[in-house]
């Protein structure tokens, strides 16, 4: 299988800032969920949905937990969109990463 290297686009390196924001957002998302397991031990994670942590006095932590996730998804989406560029056939797919954050 031959590949036309004359028209191939160079692969750009991942921005360290975007990678750091994505990792930090995802890590904060997981840490806040783990904190909720300790704050509300009456909810057994094997029997209850994660959304049940939003009920009660500590529901604001559950809401706060989605902002780092938005940050992580936005950084990944922005960086992926730059890698593919506007002329690529798959240039729209990185924006679908933002759908869960809405």
Backbone as CSV, one residue per row, in Angstrom:
resi,resn,N_x,N_y,N_z,CA_x,CA_y,CA_z,C_x,C_y,C_z
1,UNK,0.847,-1.166,0.000,0.000,0.000,0.000,0.898,1.236,0.000
2,UNK,0.742,2.024,-1.028,1.559,3.224,-1.165,0.836,4.420,-0.564
3,UNK,1.603,5.313,-0.002,1.049,6.516,0.598,1.653,7.727,-0.090
4,UNK,0.813,8.669,-0.438,1.287,9.893,-1.061,1.793,10.822,0.033
5,UNK,3.088,10.922,0.173,3.662,11.752,1.231,3.756,13.213,0.839
6,UNK,3.553,13.533,-0.431,3.647,14.924,-0.862,2.470,15.749,-0.361
7,UNK,1.298,15.128,-0.233,0.124,15.873,0.216,-0.205,15.643,1.682
8,UNK,0.565,14.831,2.346,0.292,14.554,3.759,0.613,15.774,4.607
9,UNK,-0.257,16.016,5.580,-0.033,17.137,6.488,0.891,16.697,7.618
10,UNK,1.765,17.586,8.059,2.620,17.217,9.189,1.799,17.116,10.471
11,UNK,2.154,16.187,11.304,1.474,16.013,12.584,2.022,17.044,13.560
12,UNK,1.135,17.816,14.136,1.568,18.837,15.093,1.661,18.227,16.479
13,UNK,2.586,18.719,17.242,2.734,18.248,18.626,1.588,18.776,19.473
14,UNK,1.229,18.011,20.468,0.171,18.440,21.385,0.700,19.589,22.240
15,UNK,-0.096,20.603,22.352,0.268,21.745,23.168,0.419,21.322,24.625
16,UNK,1.523,21.665,25.277,1.674,21.309,26.693,0.596,21.930,27.574
17,UNK,0.150,23.123,27.219,-0.897,23.775,28.001,-2.219,23.025,27.882
18,UNK,-2.581,22.640,26.659,-3.827,21.900,26.461,-3.758,20.547,27.146
19,UNK,-2.619,19.889,27.064,-2.468,18.586,27.714,-2.559,18.728,29.229
20,UNK,-1.934,19.756,29.777,-1.971,19.982,31.221,-3.383,20.318,31.697
21,UNK,-4.087,21.180,30.957,-5.456,21.533,31.317,-6.373,20.314,31.246
22,UNK,-6.189,19.509,30.229,-7.009,18.313,30.090,-6.757,17.337,31.230
23,UNK,-5.496,17.092,31.552,-5.168,16.170,32.630,-5.628,16.708,33.984
24,UNK,-5.384,17.988,34.227,-5.772,18.581,35.511,-7.292,18.571,35.680
25,UNK,-8.029,18.872,34.621,-9.481,18.847,34.701,-10.020,17.454,34.968
26,UNK,-9.485,16.463,34.277,-9.935,15.084,34.486,-9.562,14.596,35.881
27,UNK,-8.370,14.927,36.340,-7.933,14.496,37.679,-8.788,15.145,38.763
28,UNK,-9.111,16.421,38.618,-9.953,17.112,39.592,-11.349,16.515,39.615
29,UNK,-11.860,16.162,38.446,-13.167,15.521,38.334,-13.199,14.223,39.143
30,UNK,-12.163,13.416,39.006,-12.097,12.128,39.719,-11.883,12.344,41.216
31,UNK,-11.032,13.299,41.584,-10.761,13.559,43.005,-12.022,14.035,43.723
32,UNK,-12.795,14.901,43.076,-14.035,15.372,43.698,-15.049,14.242,43.852
33,UNK,-15.091,13.329,42.896,-15.977,12.182,43.043,-15.522,11.287,44.185
34,UNK,-14.221,11.070,44.301,-13.704,10.266,45.412,-13.995,10.942,46.753
35,UNK,-13.900,12.264,46.793,-14.209,12.989,48.029,-15.676,12.803,48.415
36,UNK,-16.551,12.770,47.429,-17.970,12.554,47.725,-18.218,11.171,48.313
37,UNK,-17.429,10.189,47.911,-17.567,8.851,48.495,-17.252,8.871,49.988
38,UNK,-16.302,9.705,50.388,-15.935,9.799,51.807,-16.877,10.722,52.582
39,UNK,-17.363,11.774,51.927,-18.255,12.718,52.594,-19.620,12.088,52.851
40,UNK,-20.098,11.298,51.907,-21.415,10.655,52.040,-21.234,9.132,52.041
41,UNK,-20.725,8.577,53.126,-20.484,7.125,53.149,-21.771,6.298,53.179
42,UNK,-22.909,6.927,53.452,-24.164,6.166,53.489,-24.604,5.707,52.101
43,UNK,-24.034,6.302,51.052,-24.352,5.881,49.693,-23.279,4.901,49.206
44,UNK,-23.643,3.668,49.070,-22.723,2.642,48.583,-22.590,2.791,47.061
45,UNK,-21.388,3.063,46.547,-21.231,3.305,45.102,-21.595,2.101,44.231
46,UNK,-21.602,0.917,44.811,-21.953,-0.247,44.002,-23.467,-0.400,43.839
47,UNK,-24.261,0.298,44.639,-25.704,0.177,44.581,-26.422,1.468,44.191
48,UNK,-25.740,2.592,44.229,-26.376,3.882,43.948,-25.744,4.528,42.720
49,UNK,-26.558,5.307,42.030,-26.052,6.065,40.892,-25.223,7.246,41.395
50,UNK,-24.283,7.683,40.571,-23.436,8.819,40.936,-24.281,10.079,41.103
51,UNK,-25.344,10.194,40.339,-26.188,11.384,40.416,-26.881,11.527,41.772
52,UNK,-26.969,10.462,42.552,-27.606,10.544,43.863,-26.772,11.340,44.869
53,UNK,-25.516,11.578,44.557,-24.693,12.418,45.426,-25.138,13.879,45.384
54,UNK,-25.884,14.254,44.350,-26.359,15.635,44.234,-27.507,15.934,45.183
55,UNK,-28.103,14.909,45.764,-29.221,15.097,46.689,-28.668,15.384,48.089
56,UNK,-29.125,16.444,48.676,-28.726,16.750,50.048,-27.825,17.966,50.168
57,UNK,-27.137,18.055,51.306,-26.322,19.223,51.629,-25.079,19.366,50.757
58,UNK,-24.584,18.278,50.216,-23.330,18.328,49.457,-23.556,18.252,47.952
59,UNK,-24.744,18.596,47.520,-25.051,18.591,46.099,-24.225,19.587,45.308
60,UNK,-23.824,20.668,45.945,-23.022,21.683,45.259,-21.668,21.114,44.831
61,UNK,-21.145,20.129,45.552,-19.871,19.515,45.145,-20.070,18.741,43.845
62,UNK,-21.204,18.105,43.725,-21.510,17.368,42.501,-21.602,18.318,41.318
63,UNK,-22.212,19.474,41.523,-22.304,20.471,40.452,-20.921,21.034,40.147
64,UNK,-20.146,21.322,41.177,-18.796,21.854,41.004,-17.901,20.880,40.247
65,UNK,-18.183,19.611,40.360,-17.380,18.561,39.747,-17.444,18.603,38.223
66,UNK,-18.491,19.179,37.664,-18.627,19.201,36.213,-17.803,20.296,35.548
67,UNK,-17.390,21.308,36.268,-16.577,22.371,35.669,-15.183,21.887,35.265
68,UNK,-14.478,21.107,36.082,-13.195,20.570,35.602,-13.361,19.623,34.412
69,UNK,-14.473,18.914,34.382,-14.730,18.031,33.249,-14.916,18.857,31.983
70,UNK,-15.653,19.971,32.085,-15.816,20.887,30.962,-14.455,21.413,30.504
71,UNK,-13.602,21.763,31.440,-12.266,22.244,31.114,-11.471,21.178,30.351
72,UNK,-11.523,19.936,30.815,-10.797,18.852,30.165,-11.317,18.598,28.750
73,UNK,-12.638,18.539,28.613,-13.217,18.298,27.291,-12.954,19.457,26.336
74,UNK,-13.012,20.668,26.837,-12.744,21.839,25.995,-11.306,21.864,25.513
75,UNK,-10.368,21.539,26.393,-8.955,21.522,26.006,-8.689,20.442,24.966
76,UNK,-9.272,19.278,25.160,-9.098,18.194,24.178,-9.736,18.564,22.843
77,UNK,-10.910,19.126,22.896,-11.618,19.491,21.680,-10.880,20.580,20.912
78,UNK,-10.439,21.587,21.618,-9.731,22.702,20.972,-8.438,22.222,20.335
79,UNK,-7.711,21.392,21.040,-6.439,20.910,20.521,-6.638,19.968,19.348
80,UNK,-7.644,19.111,19.421,-7.912,18.188,18.325,-8.356,18.939,17.077
81,UNK,-9.157,19.964,17.258,-9.612,20.756,16.117,-8.438,21.442,15.429
82,UNK,-7.484,21.906,16.191,-6.305,22.546,15.589,-5.436,21.542,14.839
83,UNK,-5.363,20.317,15.341,-4.550,19.304,14.673,-5.117,18.936,13.312
84,UNK,-6.438,18.864,13.186,-7.036,18.443,11.929,-7.230,19.587,10.958
85,UNK,-7.425,20.781,11.439,-7.569,21.933,10.568,-8.938,21.998,9.912
86,UNK,-9.277,23.161,9.368,-10.613,23.360,8.814,-10.867,22.609,7.509
87,UNK,-9.830,22.222,6.782,-10.035,21.573,5.491,-10.152,20.062,5.593
88,UNK,-9.964,19.520,6.760,-10.020,18.077,6.937,-11.464,17.586,6.932
89,UNK,-11.672,16.375,6.445,-13.008,15.790,6.402,-13.530,15.467,7.798
90,UNK,-12.639,15.297,8.757,-13.051,14.950,10.120,-12.851,16.112,11.080
91,UNK,-12.877,17.320,10.566,-12.578,18.471,11.422,-13.687,18.784,12.417
92,UNK,-14.891,18.273,12.212,-15.997,18.593,13.118,-16.079,17.662,14.313
93,UNK,-15.485,16.478,14.239,-15.681,15.516,15.337,-15.154,15.976,16.680
94,UNK,-14.069,16.755,16.790,-13.643,17.172,18.134,-14.673,18.017,18.871
95,UNK,-15.524,18.717,18.133,-16.529,19.547,18.784,-17.633,18.713,19.423
96,UNK,-17.770,17.466,19.013,-18.743,16.586,19.646,-18.323,16.214,21.060
97,UNK,-17.061,16.424,21.402,-16.602,16.194,22.781,-17.266,17.184,23.731
98,UNK,-17.703,18.300,23.217,-18.328,19.315,24.062,-19.797,19.014,24.353
99,UNK,-20.399,18.099,23.618,-21.817,17.780,23.810,-22.111,17.318,25.242
100,UNK,-21.324,16.411,25.838,-21.653,16.005,27.209,-21.518,17.117,28.250
101,UNK,-20.778,18.153,27.918,-20.554,19.205,28.892,-21.651,20.262,28.904
102,UNK,-22.598,20.152,27.999,-23.678,21.135,27.925,-24.754,20.839,28.933
